[in-house]
């Protein structure tokens, strides 16, 4: 669940940043993808840490 939320949040943040910088559609999509990927990895590690700590 944390991973999915991270991906969506990252895509939105990346898209907004690219839009503020007056990027074209390709720029917005690239920023959204990269930020979604980064936030997904952060969410994955957070999930792993939470599961390891609960055992």
N, C-alpha and C positions, 0 to 999 in steps of 0.2 A: 504494500500500500504506500509506504514511504517513497518507494522508487517511482511509482506512477505519478504521485503528487510532485516529486522533484522534477520529473521530465516535463510535465505540463507547466509548472512554475518557471522552469528554465527556458522553455520555448517562448513563453509570454514575455519574460524579462528580456531575452535576446531580441525578440521582434521589436519591442518598444525601444530598446537602445539603438538598433539599426534605423528605426523610423525617425528617432530624434536626430540622428546624424544625417538625415536626408538620403538614406540609401535607396537604391532601386530594389525591385522585387527579389532579384537574385541575392543581393546583400542581406535583405531581411530574412530570407529563407536560410541562408548560410549561418547568420548569427543565431537564429532560432534553433537550428539543428545543433550547433556547437554548444550553446548554453544548455540545451536539453540534455545533451550527452554528458556534460560536466556535472549538472545537477543530478542526473541519474546515477552516476558513479558515486557521488557524495551520499545519495540516498541508499545505495547498495551497501556502502561501508557502514553507514549509520545503522542499517538493519542488521548487519552482521555483528556489530558491536553490541547492540541491544540484545540480540539472541544469545550471544556468548556470555553476557553479563547476567542474564536471567537464570542460567543453569547452575 
